[in-house]
C-alpha cells in the first residue's frame, strides 16, 4: 500500500513539473507575441506580421493551455485519492 502511495506521489510530482514547463513555454510564446506587436508598431505595413498577429495567441498556446488545464484536473483527482477528506 505504501509503495502505491509513493508511486502516486511521484506521479503527481511529475505532472506538476510538466504543468510548470508548459506555463514557462506559454510565457515564452506570449513574449514572442509581444515582440511581434512591437515590430508591428514600428513597421505596420508588414503584411505577413499583420496576418500572424490576427491569429494570436495561436494554436500552440491553446494546446499548451489545454494540456495544463487537463493535467491540473488529473493532479486534483490524484490528490483527493491520496488525501481524502476526513469525516
C-alpha positions as CSV (number, residue, x, y, z in Angstrom):
1,X,0.0,0.0,0.0
2,X,2.8,2.4,0.9
3,X,4.6,1.6,-2.4
4,X,1.4,2.5,-4.3
5,X,1.1,5.8,-2.3
6,X,4.8,6.6,-3.1
7,X,4.2,5.9,-6.8
8,X,1.2,8.1,-6.8
9,X,3.1,11.0,-5.1
10,X,5.9,10.6,-7.6
11,X,3.3,10.7,-10.4
12,X,1.8,13.9,-9.0
13,X,5.2,15.5,-8.8
14,X,6.0,14.6,-12.4
15,X,2.6,16.0,-13.5
16,X,3.3,19.3,-11.6
17,X,6.6,19.5,-13.3
18,X,5.0,19.1,-16.7
19,X,2.5,21.8,-15.9
20,X,5.3,24.1,-14.8
21,X,7.2,23.5,-18.1
22,X,4.0,24.2,-20.1
23,X,3.5,27.5,-18.3
24,X,7.1,28.6,-19.0
25,X,6.5,27.7,-22.6
26,X,3.3,29.7,-22.7
27,X,5.0,32.7,-21.1
28,X,7.7,32.5,-23.8
29,X,5.1,32.4,-26.5
30,X,3.4,35.5,-25.0
31,X,6.8,37.2,-25.0
32,X,7.2,36.4,-28.7
33,X,3.7,37.8,-29.4
34,X,4.5,41.0,-27.5
35,X,7.7,41.3,-29.6
36,X,5.6,40.9,-32.8
37,X,3.2,43.6,-31.7
38,X,6.2,45.9,-31.0
39,X,7.5,45.1,-34.5
40,X,4.1,46.0,-36.0
41,X,4.1,49.3,-34.2
42,X,7.4,50.1,-36.0
43,X,6.5,48.5,-39.3
44,X,2.7,48.5,-39.7
45,X,3.0,47.8,-43.4
46,X,4.4,44.3,-42.9
47,X,1.6,42.1,-44.3
48,X,3.0,38.8,-43.0
49,X,3.3,40.0,-39.5
50,X,-0.2,41.6,-39.6
51,X,-1.6,38.2,-40.8
52,X,0.2,36.4,-38.0
53,X,-0.9,38.8,-35.3
54,X,-4.6,38.2,-36.2
55,X,-4.3,34.5,-35.1
56,X,-2.9,35.3,-31.7
57,X,-2.4,33.7,-29.3
58,X,-2.2,30.8,-31.7
59,X,-2.7,27.1,-31.7
60,X,0.5,26.2,-29.7
61,X,-0.7,28.4,-26.9
62,X,-4.2,26.8,-26.9
63,X,-2.8,23.3,-26.9
64,X,-0.4,24.1,-24.0
65,X,-3.2,25.8,-22.0
66,X,-5.5,22.8,-22.6
67,X,-2.7,20.4,-21.6
68,X,-2.0,22.3,-18.4
69,X,-5.7,22.6,-17.5
70,X,-6.3,18.8,-18.0
71,X,-3.2,17.9,-16.1
72,X,-4.3,20.0,-13.2
73,X,-7.6,18.1,-13.1
74,X,-5.7,14.8,-13.0
75,X,-3.5,16.2,-10.2
76,X,-6.5,17.2,-8.2
77,X,-8.0,13.8,-8.6
78,X,-4.8,12.0,-7.5
79,X,-4.6,14.3,-4.5
80,X,-8.2,13.6,-3.5
81,X,-7.3,9.9,-3.5
82,X,-4.1,10.4,-1.6
83,X,-5.5,12.8,0.9
84,X,-9.3,12.0,1.3
85,X,-11.5,14.4,3.3
86,X,-11.7,13.5,6.9
87,X,-15.2,12.9,8.3
